[in-house]
């Protein structure tokens, strides 16, 4: 019975999830907004919650446009429909000299805009 209920619930929510809007970046996280680049990785985050992500790894290249789903501490979730991914931020945006830097998924990124 639980499987049937889950299937019905999923069928009802699918059209809603497919049209979900991105979550705008909250005021206390505006430092995350911008074009961040590092070794084999680029994250572009807009105030409106639109996120572009590129990552090049041996045998695997990603180039995605996804929506911000929210922040959990310094980390942030992105996704579309039922697919979600968490970016682990070990060093949130901070100034080093005249540059903004952050470390995401182990990669040091510098804001270039």
C-alpha distances in whole Angstrom, upper triangle without the diagonal:
4,5,5,6,9,10,11,12,14,16,17,18,20,23,24,24,26,28,28,32,34,34,38,40,40,44,44,43,45,47,44,45,47,48,48,49,49,49,47,45,45,43,44,42,43,43,41,38,38,39,40,40,42,42,44,43,45,43,40,41,39,40,37,37,34,34,34,31,33,35,34,37,39,37,35,32,32,30,28,25,22,25,27,30,32,36,37,40,43,46,45,48,51,55,57,60,60,56,53,51,47,45,42,40,43,45,48,48,51,51,53,53
4,5,5,6,9,10,10,12,14,15,16,18,21,21,21,24,26,26,29,31,31,35,36,37,41,40,39,42,44,41,42,44,45,44,45,46,46,44,42,42,40,41,39,40,40,37,35,35,36,37,37,39,39,41,41,42,40,38,39,36,37,34,34,31,31,31,27,29,31,30,34,36,33,31,28,29,26,26,22,20,22,24,27,28,32,33,37,39,42,41,44,47,51,53,56,56,53,49,47,44,42,38,36,40,42,45,45,48,48,50,50
4,5,5,6,9,10,10,12,14,15,16,20,20,20,22,25,25,28,30,31,34,36,37,41,41,39,41,43,40,41,43,43,43,44,44,44,42,40,40,38,39,38,39,39,37,34,34,34,35,35,37,37,39,38,39,38,35,36,34,35,32,32,30,29,30,27,29,31,30,34,35,32,31,27,27,25,24,20,18,20,22,25,27,31,33,36,38,41,41,43,47,50,52,56,55,52,48,46,43,41,37,35,39,41,43,44,46,46,49,49
4,5,5,6,9,10,11,12,14,15,18,19,20,21,24,24,28,30,31,35,37,38,41,42,40,43,44,41,42,44,44,44,45,46,46,44,42,42,39,40,39,39,40,37,34,35,35,36,36,38,39,41,40,42,40,37,38,35,36,33,33,30,30,31,28,30,32,32,36,37,34,32,29,29,26,24,21,19,22,24,27,29,33,35,38,41,44,43,45,49,52,54,58,57,54,50,48,45,43,39,38,41,43,46,45,48,48,50,50
4,5,5,6,9,10,11,12,14,17,17,18,20,22,22,26,28,29,32,34,35,39,39,38,40,42,39,40,42,43,43,44,45,46,43,41,41,38,39,37,38,37,35,32,33,33,35,35,38,38,40,40,42,40,37,38,35,36,33,32,29,28,29,26,28,30,30,33,35,32,30,27,27,25,23,20,18,21,23,26,28,32,34,37,39,42,41,43,47,50,53,56,55,52,48,46,43,42,38,37,40,42,44,44,47,46,48,48
4,5,5,6,9,10,10,12,15,16,15,18,20,20,23,25,26,30,31,32,36,36,35,37,39,36,37,39,40,39,41,41,42,40,37,37,35,35,34,34,35,32,29,30,30,32,32,34,34,37,37,38,36,34,34,31,32,29,29,26,25,26,22,25,27,27,30,32,29,27,24,24,21,20,16,14,17,19,22,24,28,30,33,36,38,38,40,43,47,49,52,52,48,45,43,40,38,34,33,36,38,41,41,43,43,45,45
4,5,5,6,9,10,10,14,15,15,16,19,20,23,25,27,30,32,34,38,38,36,38,40,37,37,39,40,40,41,42,42,39,37,37,35,35,34,35,35,32,30,30,30,31,31,34,34,36,36,38,36,33,33,31,31,28,28,25,25,26,23,26,29,29,32,34,31,28,25,24,21,19,16,14,17,19,23,25,29,31,34,37,40,39,41,45,48,50,53,53,49,46,44,41,39,35,34,37,39,42,41,44,43,45,45
4,5,5,6,9,10,12,14,14,16,18,19,23,25,26,30,33,34,37,38,37,39,41,38,38,40,41,41,42,43,44,42,39,39,36,36,35,35,35,32,30,30,31,33,33,35,36,39,39,40,38,35,35,33,33,30,29,26,26,27,24,26,29,30,33,35,32,30,26,25,22,20,16,15,19,21,25,27,31,33,36,39,42,40,42,46,49,52,55,54,50,47,45,42,41,37,36,40,41,43,43,45,44,46,46
4,5,5,6,9,11,11,12,14,16,16,20,22,23,27,29,30,34,35,33,35,37,35,35,37,38,38,40,41,42,40,37,36,34,34,32,32,32,29,27,27,28,30,31,33,34,37,37,39,37,34,34,31,31,28,27,24,23,24,21,23,26,26,30,32,29,26,23,22,20,18,14,13,17,19,22,24,28,30,33,36,38,37,39,43,46,48,52,51,47,44,42,39,38,34,33,37,38,41,40,42,42,44,43
4,5,5,6,9,10,10,12,14,15,18,20,22,25,28,29,33,33,32,34,36,33,33,35,35,35,37,38,39,36,34,33,31,31,29,30,30,27,25,25,26,27,28,30,31,33,34,36,34,31,30,28,28,25,24,21,20,21,19,22,24,25,29,30,27,24,21,20,17,15,11,10,13,16,19,22,26,28,31,34,36,35,37,41,44,46,49,48,45,42,40,37,36,32,31,34,36,38,37,40,39,41,41
4,6,5,8,10,10,11,14,15,19,21,23,27,29,31,35,36,34,35,38,35,34,36,37,37,39,40,41,38,35,35,32,32,31,31,31,28,26,26,27,28,29,31,33,35,35,37,35,32,32,29,29,25,25,22,22,23,21,24,27,28,32,33,30,27,23,22,19,16,12,12,15,18,22,25,28,31,34,37,39,38,39,43,46,49,52,50,47,44,42,39,38,34,33,37,38,40,39,42,41,42,42
4,6,7,8,9,11,13,14,17,20,22,25,28,29,33,34,33,34,37,34,34,36,37,37,39,41,42,39,36,35,33,32,30,30,30,27,25,25,27,29,30,32,34,36,37,39,37,34,33,30,30,26,25,22,21,23,20,23,26,27,31,32,30,27,23,22,19,17,13,13,17,19,23,25,29,31,34,37,39,37,39,43,46,48,51,50,47,43,42,39,38,35,34,38,39,41,40,42,41,42,42
4,6,5,6,9,10,11,14,17,18,22,24,26,29,31,29,31,33,30,30,32,33,34,36,37,38,36,33,32,29,29,27,27,27,23,22,22,23,25,26,29,31,33,34,37,35,32,31,27,27,23,22,19,18,19,16,19,23,24,27,29,26,23,20,18,16,13,10,10,14,16,19,22,25,28,30,34,35,34,35,39,42,45,47,46,43,40,38,35,35,31,31,34,35,37,36,38,37,39,38
4,5,5,6,9,10,14,16,18,22,24,26,30,31,29,30,33,30,29,31,31,32,34,35,36,34,31,30,27,27,26,26,26,23,21,21,22,23,24,27,28,31,32,34,32,29,28,25,24,21,19,17,16,18,16,20,23,24,28,29,26,23,19,17,14,11,7,8,12,14,18,21,24,27,30,33,35,33,35,38,41,44,47,45,42,39,37,35,34,30,29,33,34,36,35,37,36,37,37
4,6,5,7,9,13,15,18,21,24,26,30,31,30,30,33,30,29,31,31,33,34,36,37,35,32,30,28,27,25,25,25,22,20,20,22,23,25,27,29,32,33,36,34,30,29,26,25,21,19,17,16,19,17,20,24,26,30,30,27,24,21,18,15,12,9,11,14,17,20,23,26,29,31,35,36,34,35,39,42,45,47,46,42,39,38,36,35,32,31,35,35,37,36,37,36,37,36
4,5,5,6,10,13,15,18,21,23,27,28,27,28,30,28,27,29,30,31,33,35,37,34,31,30,27,26,24,23,23,19,18,18,20,22,24,27,29,32,34,36,35,31,30,26,25,21,19,16,15,16,15,18,21,23,27,28,25,22,19,17,14,11,8,11,14,16,19,21,24,27,29,33,34,32,33,37,40,42,45,43,40,37,36,34,33,30,30,34,34,36,34,36,34,36,34
4,5,5,9,11,13,17,19,21,25,26,24,25,28,25,24,26,27,28,30,32,33,31,28,26,23,23,21,21,21,18,16,16,17,19,21,24,26,29,30,33,31,28,26,23,22,18,16,13,12,13,12,15,19,20,24,25,22,19,15,13,10,8,5,7,10,12,15,18,21,24,26,29,31,29,30,34,37,39,42,41,38,34,33,30,30,27,26,30,31,32,31,33,31,33,32
4,6,9,11,14,17,20,23,26,28,26,26,28,25,24,26,26,27,29,31,32,30,27,25,23,22,20,20,21,18,16,15,16,18,20,22,24,27,29,31,30,26,24,21,20,16,14,12,11,14,13,17,20,23,26,26,23,20,16,14,11,7,5,8,10,13,16,19,21,25,27,31,32,30,31,34,37,40,42,41,37,34,33,31,30,27,27,30,30,32,31,32,31,32,31
4,6,10,13,15,19,21,24,26,24,25,27,24,23,25,26,27,29,32,33,31,28,26,23,22,20,19,19,15,14,14,16,18,20,23,26,29,31,33,32,28,26,23,21,17,15,12,11,14,13,16,20,23,26,26,24,20,17,15,12,9,8,11,13,15,18,20,22,26,27,31,32,30,30,34,37,39,42,40,37,34,33,31,31,28,28,32,31,33,31,32,30,31,30
4,7,9,12,15,17,21,23,21,22,24,22,21,23,24,25,28,30,32,30,26,24,21,20,17,17,17,13,12,12,14,17,19,22,25,28,30,33,32,28,26,22,21,17,14,11,9,11,10,13,17,19,22,23,21,17,14,12,10,8,7,10,12,13,16,18,20,23,24,28,29,27,27,31,34,36,39,37,34,31,30,28,28,25,26,29,29,31,29,30,28,29,28
4,6,9,12,15,18,20,18,18,21,19,17,20,21,23,25,28,30,28,25,22,19,17,15,13,13,10,9,9,12,15,18,21,24,27,30,33,32,28,26,22,20,16,13,10,7,9,9,12,15,18,21,21,19,16,14,11,11,9,10,13,14,14,16,18,19,22,23,27,27,25,25,28,31,34,36,34,31,28,28,26,27,24,25,28,28,29,27,28,25,27,25
4,6,9,12,15,17,15,15,18,15,14,16,18,19,22,25,27,25,22,19,16,14,11,10,10,7,5,6,9,12,15,19,21,25,27,30,30,26,24,20,18,14,11,8,5,5,6,9,12,15,18,18,16,12,11,9,9,9,11,13,13,12,14,15,16,19,20,23,24,21,21,25,27,30,32,31,28,24,24,22,23,20,22,25,24,25,23,24,22,23,22
4,6,8,12,14,12,13,16,14,13,16,18,19,22,25,27,26,23,20,16,15,11,10,9,7,5,8,11,14,16,20,23,26,28,32,32,28,26,22,20,17,14,11,7,5,6,6,10,13,15,16,14,11,10,9,11,12,13,15,15,13,14,14,15,18,18,22,22,19,19,23,25,28,31,29,27,23,23,21,22,20,21,24,24,25,23,23,21,23,22
4,6,9,11,10,10,13,12,10,13,16,18,21,24,27,26,22,20,16,14,10,8,6,4,4,8,11,14,17,20,23,27,29,33,33,29,27,23,21,18,15,13,9,7,9,8,10,14,16,15,15,12,12,12,13,15,17,19,18,16,17,16,16,19,18,22,21,18,17,21,23,26,29,27,24,21,21,20,21,20,22,25,24,24,21,22,19,21,19
4,7,8,6,6,9,8,8,11,14,15,19,22,25,25,21,18,14,12,9,8,5,6,6,9,11,14,16,20,22,26,28,32,32,29,26,23,21,18,16,14,11,8,9,8,9,12,13,12,13,10,11,12,14,16,19,20,19,17,17,15,15,16,15,19,18,14,14,17,20,23,25,23,21,18,18,16,18,17,19,22,22,21,19,19,16,19,17
4,6,5,7,10,10,10,14,17,18,22,24,27,27,24,21,17,16,12,11,8,10,9,13,14,18,20,23,25,29,31,35,36,32,30,26,25,22,20,17,14,11,11,9,9,12,12,12,13,11,13,14,17,19,21,22,22,19,19,17,16,18,16,19,18,15,14,17,20,23,25,24,22,19,19,18,20,19,21,24,23,23,21,21,19,21,20
4,5,5,9,10,10,14,18,19,22,25,28,29,25,22,19,17,14,13,9,11,12,15,17,20,22,25,27,31,33,37,38,34,32,29,27,25,22,20,17,14,15,12,12,14,14,14,15,14,17,18,21,23,25,26,26,23,22,20,19,20,18,20,19,15,14,16,18,22,24,22,21,18,19,18,20,20,23,25,25,23,21,21,18,21,19
4,6,8,9,11,15,18,18,22,24,27,28,24,22,19,18,15,14,12,14,14,17,18,21,22,25,27,30,32,36,37,34,32,29,27,25,23,21,18,15,16,12,10,12,11,11,13,13,16,18,21,24,26,27,26,22,21,19,18,18,15,17,16,12,12,13,16,20,22,21,19,16,17,16,18,18,21,23,23,21,20,19,18,21,19
4,5,6,8,11,15,15,18,20,23,24,21,18,15,14,11,11,10,12,11,14,14,17,18,21,23,26,28,32,33,30,28,25,24,22,20,18,15,12,13,10,8,11,10,9,11,10,13,15,18,21,23,24,23,20,18,16,14,15,12,15,13,10,9,12,15,18,20,20,17,14,14,13,15,15,18,20,19,18,16,16,15,18,17
4,5,5,9,12,13,17,20,23,24,20,18,14,13,10,9,7,11,11,13,13,16,18,21,23,26,29,32,34,30,28,25,23,21,19,18,16,13,15,13,12,14,14,12,13,13,15,16,19,22,24,26,24,21,20,18,16,17,15,17,15,11,10,12,14,17,19,18,16,12,14,13,16,16,19,21,20,18,16,15,13,15,14
4,5,8,11,11,15,17,20,22,18,16,13,12,10,11,10,13,13,15,14,16,17,20,21,25,27,31,32,29,27,24,23,21,20,19,17,15,17,15,13,15,14,11,13,13,16,17,20,23,26,27,25,22,20,18,15,16,13,15,12,9,6,8,10,14,16,14,12,9,10,10,13,14,17,19,17,15,13,12,10,13,12
4,6,9,9,12,15,18,19,15,13,10,9,7,9,9,12,10,12,11,13,14,16,18,21,24,27,29,26,23,21,19,18,16,15,14,12,14,12,11,13,13,10,11,10,13,13,17,20,23,24,22,19,17,15,12,13,11,13,11,8,6,10,12,15,18,16,13,10,10,9,11,11,14,16,15,13,11,11,9,12,12
4,7,9,12,15,19,19,16,13,9,7,5,5,6,9,9,10,9,11,13,16,18,22,24,28,29,26,23,20,18,17,15,14,13,11,14,13,13,16,16,13,14,12,14,14,17,19,23,24,22,20,18,17,14,16,14,17,15,12,10,12,14,17,19,17,14,11,12,12,14,14,17,19,17,16,13,12,9,11,10
4,6,10,13,17,17,14,10,8,6,5,6,8,11,11,11,10,10,12,14,17,20,23,26,28,25,22,19,17,16,15,15,15,14,17,16,16,19,19,16,16,15,16,16,18,20,24,26,23,21,19,18,15,17,15,18,16,13,11,13,14,16,18,15,12,10,11,12,14,14,17,19,16,15,11,10,6,8,6
4,7,10,14,14,11,7,6,4,7,9,12,14,13,12,10,9,10,11,14,17,20,23,25,22,19,17,14,14,14,15,15,15,18,18,18,21,21,17,17,16,17,16,18,21,24,26,23,21,19,18,15,17,16,18,16,14,12,14,15,16,18,16,12,11,11,12,13,13,16,17,14,13,9,8,5,6,6
4,7,11,11,8,6,5,6,8,11,14,16,15,14,11,10,10,10,12,15,17,21,23,20,17,16,14,15,15,16,16,15,19,18,17,20,19,16,15,15,16,16,19,21,25,26,23,20,18,17,13,15,13,15,13,12,10,12,13,14,16,15,11,9,8,8,10,10,13,14,11,9,6,5,4,6,8
4,7,8,6,4,7,9,11,15,18,20,18,16,13,12,10,9,10,12,15,18,20,18,15,14,14,15,16,17,19,18,21,21,20,22,22,18,17,17,19,18,20,23,26,27,24,22,19,18,15,16,14,16,15,14,13,14,15,15,17,16,12,11,9,10,10,10,13,13,9,8,5,5,6,7,10
4,6,5,6,9,12,15,18,21,23,21,19,16,14,12,10,10,11,13,16,19,17,15,15,15,17,18,19,21,20,23,23,21,23,22,18,18,18,20,19,22,24,28,28,25,23,19,18,15,15,14,15,14,14,14,15,16,15,17,17,13,12,10,10,9,10,11,10,7,6,4,6,9,10,13
4,6,8,11,15,18,21,24,26,23,22,18,16,13,11,9,9,10,13,16,15,13,14,15,17,19,21,23,23,25,25,24,25,24,21,20,20,21,21,23,26,29,29,25,23,20,19,16,16,16,16,16,17,17,18,19,18,20,20,16,16,13,13,11,11,12,10,7,8,8,10,13,13,17
4,7,11,14,17,20,24,25,22,20,17,14,11,8,6,5,7,10,13,11,10,10,12,14,17,19,21,21,24,24,24,25,25,22,20,20,20,19,21,23,27,27,23,21,18,18,15,16,17,18,18,19,19,21,22,21,23,23,19,18,15,15,13,12,12,12,9,10,10,12,14,15,18
4,7,10,13,17,20,21,19,17,13,11,8,6,4,7,9,13,15,12,10,9,10,12,14,15,18,18,20,21,20,22,22,18,17,16,17,16,18,20,24,24,20,19,16,15,12,14,14,15,16,16,16,18,20,19,22,21,17,16,13,12,11,9,10,11,8,9,8,10,12,13,15
4,7,10,13,17,18,16,14,10,8,6,5,7,9,12,16,17,15,12,10,9,11,12,13,15,15,19,19,19,21,21,18,16,15,16,14,16,19,23,23,20,18,16,15,12,14,14,16,16,15,15,17,18,19,21,20,16,14,13,12,12,10,12,13,10,10,8,9,10,10,12
4,6,10,13,14,12,10,7,6,5,7,9,12,15,19,20,17,14,11,10,10,10,11,12,12,15,16,15,18,18,15,14,12,13,11,14,16,20,21,18,16,14,13,10,13,12,15,15,14,13,16,18,19,21,20,16,14,12,11,11,9,11,13,11,11,9,10,9,11,12
4,7,10,11,10,8,6,5,7,9,12,15,18,22,23,20,16,14,11,11,9,10,11,11,15,15,16,19,19,16,15,13,14,12,14,16,20,22,19,17,16,15,13,16,15,18,17,15,13,17,18,20,22,20,16,14,13,13,14,13,15,17,15,14,11,11,9,10,10
4,7,8,7,6,5,7,9,12,15,18,21,25,26,22,19,16,14,12,10,10,9,8,12,12,13,16,17,14,13,11,12,11,13,15,19,20,18,16,15,14,12,15,14,17,17,14,13,16,18,20,22,20,17,14,14,13,15,13,16,18,16,16,13,13,11,12,11
4,5,5,5,6,9,12,15,18,22,25,28,29,25,22,19,16,14,11,11,10,9,13,13,14,18,19,17,16,13,14,13,15,16,19,22,20,18,17,17,16,18,17,21,20,16,15,18,19,22,24,22,19,16,17,16,18,17,19,22,20,19,16,16,13,14,12
4,5,7,9,12,15,18,21,25,28,31,32,29,26,22,20,17,14,13,11,10,13,12,13,17,18,16,16,14,15,14,16,17,20,22,21,19,19,18,17,19,18,21,20,17,15,18,20,23,24,22,20,17,18,17,20,18,21,24,22,21,18,18,15,16,14
4,6,9,12,15,19,22,25,28,32,32,28,25,22,19,16,13,12,9,9,11,12,14,18,19,18,17,14,14,13,14,15,18,20,19,18,18,18,18,20,20,23,23,19,18,21,23,26,28,26,23,20,21,20,22,20,23,25,24,24,21,21,18,19,17
4,6,10,13,16,19,23,25,29,29,25,23,19,17,14,11,9,6,5,8,9,11,15,17,15,14,11,11,9,11,12,15,17,16,14,14,14,14,17,17,21,20,17,17,20,22,25,28,26,23,20,20,18,19,17,19,22,21,21,19,19,17,18,17
4,7,10,14,17,20,23,27,27,23,20,16,14,11,7,6,5,6,10,11,14,17,19,18,16,12,12,9,10,11,14,17,15,14,14,15,14,18,18,22,21,19,18,21,24,26,28,26,23,20,20,19,20,17,19,22,21,21,18,19,17,18,16
4,6,10,13,17,19,23,23,20,17,13,11,8,6,5,6,6,10,12,13,16,18,16,14,11,10,8,9,11,15,16,14,13,12,13,12,15,15,19,19,17,16,20,22,24,26,24,21,18,18,16,17,14,16,19,17,18,15,16,14,16,15
4,7,10,14,17,20,20,17,14,10,7,6,4,6,9,10,13,15,16,19,21,18,16,13,13,10,11,12,16,18,15,14,13,14,13,16,16,20,20,18,17,21,23,24,26,25,21,19,18,16,17,14,15,18,16,17,14,15,14,15,15
4,7,10,13,17,17,13,11,7,6,5,6,8,10,11,14,16,17,19,20,18,15,13,12,10,11,13,17,18,15,13,11,12,11,14,15,18,18,17,17,20,22,23,26,24,21,18,17,15,14,12,12,15,13,15,12,14,14,15,16
4,7,10,13,14,11,8,5,4,6,9,11,14,15,18,19,20,22,23,20,18,16,16,13,14,16,20,20,17,16,14,15,13,16,16,19,19,19,19,22,23,24,26,25,21,19,17,16,15,13,13,15,13,14,12,14,15,15,17
4,7,10,11,8,6,5,7,9,12,14,17,17,20,21,21,22,23,20,18,17,16,15,16,18,21,21,18,16,14,15,13,15,16,18,19,19,19,22,24,24,26,25,22,20,17,16,14,12,11,13,11,13,12,15,16,17,19
4,7,8,6,5,6,9,12,15,17,20,21,23,25,24,26,27,24,21,20,20,18,19,21,24,24,20,19,17,18,16,18,19,20,21,22,22,25,26,26,28,27,24,22,20,19,17,14,13,14,12,15,14,17,18,19,21
4,6,5,6,8,12,14,18,19,22,23,25,26,26,26,27,24,22,21,21,20,20,22,25,25,21,20,17,18,16,18,19,20,22,23,24,26,28,27,30,29,26,24,21,20,17,15,13,14,12,15,16,19,21,22,24
4,6,8,11,14,17,21,22,26,27,28,30,29,30,31,28,25,25,24,23,23,25,28,27,23,23,20,21,20,21,23,23,25,27,27,30,31,30,33,32,29,28,25,23,21,19,16,16,16,19,19,22,24,25,28
4,7,10,14,16,20,22,25,27,28,30,30,31,32,30,27,26,25,23,23,24,26,26,22,22,20,22,21,23,25,26,28,29,30,32,34,33,36,35,32,30,27,26,23,21,18,19,18,22,22,25,27,27,29
4,7,10,13,17,18,21,23,24,26,27,27,29,26,23,22,21,19,19,20,23,22,19,19,17,18,18,20,22,23,25,26,27,30,31,31,34,33,30,28,25,23,21,18,16,17,16,20,20,23,24,25,27
4,7,10,14,16,19,21,23,25,25,26,28,25,22,21,20,18,17,19,21,22,18,18,16,18,17,19,21,23,24,25,25,28,29,29,32,31,27,26,23,22,20,17,16,17,16,18,18,20,21,22,24
4,6,10,12,15,17,19,21,22,24,25,23,20,18,17,14,14,15,18,18,15,15,13,15,14,17,19,21,23,23,23,26,28,28,31,30,26,24,22,20,19,16,14,17,15,18,17,19,20,20,22
4,7,10,13,16,18,20,22,24,25,23,20,18,16,14,13,14,17,18,15,15,14,16,15,18,20,22,23,23,23,26,27,28,30,29,25,23,22,20,19,16,16,18,17,19,17,19,19,19,20
4,6,10,12,15,17,19,21,23,21,18,16,14,10,10,10,14,15,12,12,12,14,14,17,19,22,23,22,22,25,27,29,31,29,26,23,22,20,19,16,16,19,18,20,18,19,19,19,20
4,7,10,13,16,18,20,23,21,18,15,13,10,9,9,13,15,13,12,12,15,14,18,19,23,23,22,21,25,27,29,31,29,25,23,22,20,20,17,18,21,19,21,18,20,18,19,19
4,7,9,12,15,17,20,18,16,12,10,6,5,6,10,12,10,9,10,12,12,16,18,21,22,20,20,24,27,29,31,30,26,23,22,20,20,16,17,20,20,21,19,21,19,20,20
4,6,9,12,15,18,17,14,11,9,5,5,6,10,12,11,9,10,12,13,16,17,21,22,19,20,23,26,28,31,29,26,23,22,20,20,17,18,21,21,22,20,21,20,21,20
4,6,8,12,14,13,11,7,6,4,7,9,12,13,12,10,10,10,11,14,14,18,19,16,17,21,23,26,29,27,24,21,20,18,18,15,16,20,19,20,18,20,18,20,20
4,7,10,13,13,11,7,5,5,7,9,10,11,11,8,9,9,11,14,15,19,20,18,19,22,26,28,31,30,27,23,22,20,19,17,17,21,21,22,21,23,21,24,23
4,7,10,10,9,6,5,7,10,12,14,14,14,11,11,10,11,13,13,17,18,15,16,20,23,26,29,28,25,22,20,18,18,16,17,20,21,21,20,22,20,23,23
4,6,7,6,4,6,9,12,15,17,17,16,13,12,9,10,10,10,14,14,12,14,17,21,23,26,26,23,19,18,15,15,13,15,18,19,19,18,20,19,22,22
4,6,5,6,8,11,14,18,19,18,17,13,12,9,10,10,10,12,14,12,15,18,22,24,27,28,25,21,19,16,16,14,15,17,19,20,20,22,21,25,25
4,6,8,11,14,18,21,23,22,20,17,15,12,11,10,9,11,11,10,13,15,19,21,25,25,23,19,17,14,14,13,15,17,18,18,18,20,20,24,24
4,7,10,13,17,21,23,22,20,17,14,11,9,8,6,8,8,6,9,12,16,18,22,22,19,15,14,10,11,10,12,14,15,15,15,16,17,20,21
4,7,10,14,17,20,19,17,13,10,7,6,5,5,8,10,8,11,15,18,20,24,24,21,17,15,11,11,9,10,12,14,15,15,17,17,21,21
4,7,10,14,16,16,14,10,8,6,5,7,8,11,13,11,13,16,20,22,25,25,22,18,16,13,13,10,11,14,15,16,15,17,17,20,21
4,7,10,13,12,10,7,6,4,6,9,11,14,16,14,16,20,23,25,29,28,25,21,19,16,15,12,12,16,17,18,18,20,19,22,22
4,7,10,11,8,6,5,6,8,11,13,17,18,17,18,22,25,27,30,29,25,22,20,17,17,13,14,17,18,19,18,20,19,21,21
4,7,7,5,4,6,9,11,14,17,20,22,20,21,25,28,30,33,32,28,25,24,21,20,16,16,20,20,22,21,23,22,24,24
4,6,6,7,9,12,15,18,20,24,25,24,25,28,31,33,36,35,31,28,27,24,24,20,20,23,23,25,24,26,25,26,26
4,6,8,12,15,17,21,23,27,28,27,28,32,35,37,40,38,35,32,30,28,27,23,23,26,27,29,27,30,28,30,30
4,6,10,13,16,19,22,25,28,26,28,32,35,37,40,39,36,32,31,28,26,23,22,25,26,29,28,30,30,31,31
4,7,11,13,17,20,23,25,24,26,29,33,34,37,37,33,30,28,25,23,19,18,22,23,25,24,27,27,29,29
4,7,10,13,16,19,21,20,22,26,29,31,34,34,30,27,25,21,20,16,15,19,20,22,22,24,24,26,27
4,7,10,13,16,18,18,20,23,26,28,31,31,27,24,21,18,16,13,11,15,16,19,18,21,22,24,25
4,6,9,12,15,14,17,20,24,25,29,28,25,21,19,15,14,10,9,13,14,17,17,20,20,23,24
4,6,10,12,11,13,17,20,22,25,25,21,18,15,12,10,6,6,10,11,13,13,16,16,19,21
4,6,9,10,13,16,19,20,24,24,21,18,15,11,8,6,5,8,10,12,13,16,17,20,22
4,6,6,9,12,15,17,20,21,18,14,11,7,6,4,6,8,9,10,11,13,15,18,20
4,6,10,12,15,16,19,21,18,15,11,8,6,6,7,7,9,10,11,14,16,20,22
4,7,8,11,12,16,17,14,11,8,5,5,7,10,9,10,9,10,12,13,17,19
4,6,10,12,16,16,13,10,8,5,7,8,11,12,12,10,10,11,12,16,17
4,7,10,13,13,10,6,5,5,8,10,14,14,13,10,9,9,9,13,14
4,7,10,10,8,5,6,6,10,13,16,16,15,11,11,10,10,13,15
4,6,7,6,5,6,9,12,15,19,18,16,13,12,10,10,13,14
4,6,5,6,7,10,13,16,19,18,16,12,12,10,11,13,15
4,6,8,10,13,16,19,23,21,19,15,14,12,13,14,16
4,7,10,14,17,20,23,22,19,16,14,11,11,11,12
4,6,10,13,16,20,18,16,12,10,7,7,8,10
4,7,11,13,17,16,14,11,8,6,5,8,10
4,7,10,13,13,10,7,6,4,6,10,12
4,6,10,10,8,6,5,7,8,12,14
4,7,6,5,4,6,9,11,14,17
4,5,5,7,7,11,12,15,18
4,6,9,10,14,16,19,21
4,7,9,13,16,19,21
4,6,10,13,15,18
4,7,10,13,16
4,7,9,12
4,6,9
4,6
4
